[in-house]
Amino acid sequence: MTINPYTMDTDPDLLPLPPPHPAK
């Protein structure tokens, strides 16, 4: 798994960078 720099969550297969969304 990879840490998504935008969501700071673990993505199963880091997809094309999603739109940056507000911090939780």
mmCIF file of the N, C-alpha and C atoms, coordinates in Angstrom:
data_MODEL
# 
_entry.id   MODEL 
# 
loop_
_atom_site.group_PDB 
_atom_site.id 
_atom_site.type_symbol 
_atom_site.label_atom_id 
_atom_site.label_alt_id 
_atom_site.label_comp_id 
_atom_site.label_asym_id 
_atom_site.label_entity_id 
_atom_site.label_seq_id 
_atom_site.pdbx_PDB_ins_code 
_atom_site.Cartn_x 
_atom_site.Cartn_y 
_atom_site.Cartn_z 
_atom_site.occupancy 
_atom_site.B_iso_or_equiv 
_atom_site.pdbx_formal_charge 
_atom_site.auth_seq_id 
_atom_site.auth_comp_id 
_atom_site.auth_asym_id 
_atom_site.auth_atom_id 
_atom_site.pdbx_PDB_model_num 
ATOM 1  N N  . MET A 1 1  ? 0.850  -1.214 0.000   1.00 0.00 ? 1  MET A N  1 
ATOM 2  C CA . MET A 1 1  ? 0.000  0.000  0.000   1.00 0.00 ? 1  MET A CA 1 
ATOM 3  C C  . MET A 1 1  ? 0.877  1.253  0.000   1.00 0.00 ? 1  MET A C  1 
ATOM 4  N N  . THR A 1 2  ? 0.295  2.338  -0.438  1.00 0.00 ? 2  THR A N  1 
ATOM 5  C CA . THR A 1 2  ? 1.044  3.589  -0.516  1.00 0.00 ? 2  THR A CA 1 
ATOM 6  C C  . THR A 1 2  ? 0.293  4.687  0.211   1.00 0.00 ? 2  THR A C  1 
ATOM 7  N N  . ILE A 1 3  ? 1.055  5.570  0.861   1.00 0.00 ? 3  ILE A N  1 
ATOM 8  C CA . ILE A 1 3  ? 0.414  6.680  1.562   1.00 0.00 ? 3  ILE A CA 1 
ATOM 9  C C  . ILE A 1 3  ? 0.076  7.777  0.555   1.00 0.00 ? 3  ILE A C  1 
ATOM 10 N N  . ASN A 1 4  ? -1.195 8.113  0.472   1.00 0.00 ? 4  ASN A N  1 
ATOM 11 C CA . ASN A 1 4  ? -1.602 9.171  -0.447  1.00 0.00 ? 4  ASN A CA 1 
ATOM 12 C C  . ASN A 1 4  ? -1.249 10.523 0.165   1.00 0.00 ? 4  ASN A C  1 
ATOM 13 N N  . PRO A 1 5  ? -0.388 11.299 -0.493  1.00 0.00 ? 5  PRO A N  1 
ATOM 14 C CA . PRO A 1 5  ? 0.080  12.581 0.045   1.00 0.00 ? 5  PRO A CA 1 
ATOM 15 C C  . PRO A 1 5  ? -1.041 13.602 0.236   1.00 0.00 ? 5  PRO A C  1 
ATOM 16 N N  . TYR A 1 6  ? -2.162 13.381 -0.461  1.00 0.00 ? 6  TYR A N  1 
ATOM 17 C CA . TYR A 1 6  ? -3.260 14.337 -0.354  1.00 0.00 ? 6  TYR A CA 1 
ATOM 18 C C  . TYR A 1 6  ? -4.195 13.994 0.804   1.00 0.00 ? 6  TYR A C  1 
ATOM 19 N N  . THR A 1 7  ? -4.470 12.709 0.973   1.00 0.00 ? 7  THR A N  1 
ATOM 20 C CA . THR A 1 7  ? -5.426 12.300 1.994   1.00 0.00 ? 7  THR A CA 1 
ATOM 21 C C  . THR A 1 7  ? -4.730 11.800 3.254   1.00 0.00 ? 7  THR A C  1 
ATOM 22 N N  . MET A 1 8  ? -3.426 11.521 3.128   1.00 0.00 ? 8  MET A N  1 
ATOM 23 C CA . MET A 1 8  ? -2.649 10.974 4.245   1.00 0.00 ? 8  MET A CA 1 
ATOM 24 C C  . MET A 1 8  ? -3.263 9.661  4.716   1.00 0.00 ? 8  MET A C  1 
ATOM 25 N N  . ASP A 1 9  ? -3.911 8.964  3.783   1.00 0.00 ? 9  ASP A N  1 
ATOM 26 C CA . ASP A 1 9  ? -4.493 7.661  4.101   1.00 0.00 ? 9  ASP A CA 1 
ATOM 27 C C  . ASP A 1 9  ? -3.803 6.600  3.245   1.00 0.00 ? 9  ASP A C  1 
ATOM 28 N N  . THR A 1 10 ? -3.949 5.356  3.618   1.00 0.00 ? 10 THR A N  1 
ATOM 29 C CA . THR A 1 10 ? -3.327 4.288  2.847   1.00 0.00 ? 10 THR A CA 1 
ATOM 30 C C  . THR A 1 10 ? -4.225 3.900  1.677   1.00 0.00 ? 10 THR A C  1 
ATOM 31 N N  . ASP A 1 11 ? -3.685 4.048  0.461   1.00 0.00 ? 11 ASP A N  1 
ATOM 32 C CA . ASP A 1 11 ? -4.432 3.669  -0.732  1.00 0.00 ? 11 ASP A CA 1 
ATOM 33 C C  . ASP A 1 11 ? -3.920 2.318  -1.217  1.00 0.00 ? 11 ASP A C  1 
ATOM 34 N N  . PRO A 1 12 ? -4.805 1.447  -1.663  1.00 0.00 ? 12 PRO A N  1 
ATOM 35 C CA . PRO A 1 12 ? -4.420 0.119  -2.116  1.00 0.00 ? 12 PRO A CA 1 
ATOM 36 C C  . PRO A 1 12 ? -3.488 0.159  -3.320  1.00 0.00 ? 12 PRO A C  1 
ATOM 37 N N  . ASP A 1 13 ? -3.605 1.172  -4.149  1.00 0.00 ? 13 ASP A N  1 
ATOM 38 C CA . ASP A 1 13 ? -2.766 1.219  -5.351  1.00 0.00 ? 13 ASP A CA 1 
ATOM 39 C C  . ASP A 1 13 ? -2.684 2.640  -5.888  1.00 0.00 ? 13 ASP A C  1 
ATOM 40 N N  . LEU A 1 14 ? -2.254 3.562  -5.020  1.00 0.00 ? 14 LEU A N  1 
ATOM 41 C CA . LEU A 1 14 ? -2.145 4.987  -5.352  1.00 0.00 ? 14 LEU A CA 1 
ATOM 42 C C  . LEU A 1 14 ? -2.583 5.344  -6.773  1.00 0.00 ? 14 LEU A C  1 
ATOM 43 N N  . LEU A 1 15 ? -3.839 5.759  -6.885  1.00 0.00 ? 15 LEU A N  1 
ATOM 44 C CA . LEU A 1 15 ? -4.399 6.115  -8.181  1.00 0.00 ? 15 LEU A CA 1 
ATOM 45 C C  . LEU A 1 15 ? -3.867 7.476  -8.617  1.00 0.00 ? 15 LEU A C  1 
ATOM 46 N N  . PRO A 1 16 ? -4.130 7.875  -9.854  1.00 0.00 ? 16 PRO A N  1 
ATOM 47 C CA . PRO A 1 16 ? -3.719 9.205  -10.303 1.00 0.00 ? 16 PRO A CA 1 
ATOM 48 C C  . PRO A 1 16 ? -4.146 10.241 -9.277  1.00 0.00 ? 16 PRO A C  1 
ATOM 49 N N  . LEU A 1 17 ? -3.223 11.124 -8.915  1.00 0.00 ? 17 LEU A N  1 
ATOM 50 C CA . LEU A 1 17 ? -3.458 12.089 -7.845  1.00 0.00 ? 17 LEU A CA 1 
ATOM 51 C C  . LEU A 1 17 ? -4.843 12.715 -7.910  1.00 0.00 ? 17 LEU A C  1 
ATOM 52 N N  . PRO A 1 18 ? -5.624 12.506 -6.868  1.00 0.00 ? 18 PRO A N  1 
ATOM 53 C CA . PRO A 1 18 ? -6.967 13.064 -6.776  1.00 0.00 ? 18 PRO A CA 1 
ATOM 54 C C  . PRO A 1 18 ? -6.897 14.534 -6.407  1.00 0.00 ? 18 PRO A C  1 
ATOM 55 N N  . PRO A 1 19 ? -7.978 15.277 -6.561  1.00 0.00 ? 19 PRO A N  1 
ATOM 56 C CA . PRO A 1 19 ? -7.977 16.691 -6.197  1.00 0.00 ? 19 PRO A CA 1 
ATOM 57 C C  . PRO A 1 19 ? -7.752 16.860 -4.704  1.00 0.00 ? 19 PRO A C  1 
ATOM 58 N N  . PRO A 1 20 ? -6.864 17.766 -4.307  1.00 0.00 ? 20 PRO A N  1 
ATOM 59 C CA . PRO A 1 20 ? -6.601 17.986 -2.886  1.00 0.00 ? 20 PRO A CA 1 
ATOM 60 C C  . PRO A 1 20 ? -7.863 18.414 -2.159  1.00 0.00 ? 20 PRO A C  1 
ATOM 61 N N  . HIS A 1 21 ? -8.159 17.709 -1.069  1.00 0.00 ? 21 HIS A N  1 
ATOM 62 C CA . HIS A 1 21 ? -9.360 18.069 -0.318  1.00 0.00 ? 21 HIS A CA 1 
ATOM 63 C C  . HIS A 1 21 ? -8.954 18.536 1.074   1.00 0.00 ? 21 HIS A C  1 
ATOM 64 N N  . PRO A 1 22 ? -9.815 19.275 1.747   1.00 0.00 ? 22 PRO A N  1 
ATOM 65 C CA . PRO A 1 22 ? -9.520 19.850 3.060   1.00 0.00 ? 22 PRO A CA 1 
ATOM 66 C C  . PRO A 1 22 ? -9.072 18.800 4.064   1.00 0.00 ? 22 PRO A C  1 
ATOM 67 N N  . ALA A 1 23 ? -8.205 19.213 4.966   1.00 0.00 ? 23 ALA A N  1 
ATOM 68 C CA . ALA A 1 23 ? -7.715 18.287 5.991   1.00 0.00 ? 23 ALA A CA 1 
ATOM 69 C C  . ALA A 1 23 ? -8.857 17.869 6.912   1.00 0.00 ? 23 ALA A C  1 
ATOM 70 N N  . LYS A 1 24 ? -8.753 16.626 7.374   1.00 0.00 ? 24 LYS A N  1 
ATOM 71 C CA . LYS A 1 24 ? -9.824 16.098 8.233   1.00 0.00 ? 24 LYS A CA 1 
ATOM 72 C C  . LYS A 1 24 ? -9.739 16.753 9.613   1.00 0.00 ? 24 LYS A C  1 
# 
